[in-house]
Amino acid sequence: MELKNKKLSRDEFLKIREEVLNQWPTGRDVDLEEAAQYLKSVPDYKNFCVKLKKAKDEGITLAQPRAGVALVDAHIELLKYLQNEGGADLLPSTIDSYTRQNRYSECEVGIEESKKAGRSMLNGFPAVNYGVKECRRVYESLELPLQARHGTPDSRLLSEIIHASGWTSNEGGGISYNIPYAKSVSVEKSLTDWQYCDRLVGIYEEMGIHINREPFGPLTGTLVPPSMSNAVAIIEGLLAAEQGVKNLTLGYGQCGNLIQDVAAIRALVEQAEEYFKEYGYDIELTTVFHQWMGGFPADESKAFGVICTGSAAAALAGATKVIVKTPHEAVGIPTKEANAAGIKATKQTLNLLRGQRLPLSKELKDEIELIKAETKCIIDEVLKLGKGDIAVGTVKAFEAGVLDIPFAPSRYNAGKMLPARDNNGAVRYLEFGNVPMNKEIRDYNRKLLEERAKYEGRDVSFQMVVDDIFAVGRGVLIGRPEK
Amino acid sequence: MKKTIVLGVIGADCHAVGNKILEHAFTQAGFNVINIGVLSPQEDFINAAIETNAEAILVSSLYGHGEIDCRGLREKCDEAGLKDILLYVGGNLVVGKQDWNSVEQRFKDMGFNRVYPPGTSPDTAINDLKHDLGVE
């Protein structure tokens, strides 16, 4: 089937569905009508859409951890701990990396090895291998809304299983769960597969069931300029809306300069709403702010500093929720205690800043305008390449390097654009590659980087990028040369 | 004559940032770097090493499945005729914060010559590799 940004018909969907449910034996247990009945029994306090809407109306920021282990009972114990001891507002189930690549027989090995070793040998919860019955057991053991968080280019079977299990949100998208998470999956394939995931949510919506969808904002989490991640978030939002998704959370990963971080969230909301209106989609829009996604300091006290700075930026930006890091970030997957500690530090910061917003200064206003202007340059070109079709345009935009994600593993990504921090730590474009920007924007980005280069007594170069990547782990935001 | 090394991220791991930086650093240090990139099975490391006559294989793993993914690599190298090839591994090798000495020992028992914890500077591995290959 040829990719187009057009809602899949019920027949087209059901035809693909037969194949999807045959990808692994647990697929046979998913019955759409029975699942709809089950989802109708989800109480409001365990529904993602309801909880997000309430937070948005009250102007508060919710805290959500990441967490997932190989065995069901251990997974339930972990999530209960984050709920009861950590005080999480929303719960995740982070899915393991074999599932993300659809390697379910390797998950089987990981499950067996975990049983033998008495500890998780997988970096997440293999939901597909467990199927609806066990995923429902996870949902039923908890008192909070539950979301799948992963990084799966083809998440069709996973989506079927988790939604049928009462999990009312799914993270991901055809760009954001391909380019940063895969090497050789074409953009066309992942966009098509995510149309299916979105259509599934749209079909539930038509049956009166509210399910939230969340494109993954931070992408590679490595110095992604806000306009590039906002462009991707808006494109994925439009693609989801076309398939009938009504409840969307668009995301952004903390860059580290407070003004730029606040500006990015505000620009994202304003611009996404403009596009949804223009295309006639009626969307309940919320936002998610990701605490720093790059390298962390190994020292736990220093890590808490990074966590709290991100929490403050999320609160001052007015994000609907914040995704929480932990003091173990530098060494890998946290214990439940470390995970809960991250949530507590986050919530303490959020509570102290509740109701406060960063006032609209000239600097903030200028930054919002800049991000929106850059984002518009990118989206305009994507639409032009697709002759008005944003799905077709996205495929062509990656081929052309118009959409270009720094440090992405995908061979479908040009990798010609390079970012670096300016002298205030805001992320700018060092090399534009083929990212289309007008001369004014290009000159402005260059000027800001030249200012930093002059201050540091060196030329604008790739070494700056490398230094910036390691900087936060070493205790500073900007990678200055050692004196 | 430049020494050739094979670099890659093993298993279902797609962490690309460190991989790109290691490629940059080892190239700068004078090595001929064959970078097979992320999401690389053991066979790809071995095939690349055979095809390019490499003297070392540098394995990265950041996502916690390293313990499963790295098992048997030394034996497969032996079978493929890459006897005594240097095997280095580094990153967040296991799930969770575990005692480093026991992690290091576990990977040494698997046949790795050098094992690096998270946050190791590329320079450390470069210096070790120059020492192990007898080049300065």
Interface residues (C-beta under 8 A of the other chain):
Chain A: D96 S97 Y98 R100 Q101 R103 E106 V109 G110 E113 R119 S120 M121 L122 N123 G151 P180 Y181 A182 K183 S184 T220 T222 G295 A298 H328 A330 V331 G332 I333 P334 T335 A338 F407 A408 P409 F462 V466 I469 G473
Chain B: G11 A12 D13 C14 H15 A16 V17 N19 K20 I21 H24 G37 V38 L39 L62 Y63 G64 H65 E67 I68 N92 V94 V95 G96 K97 P117 P118 G119
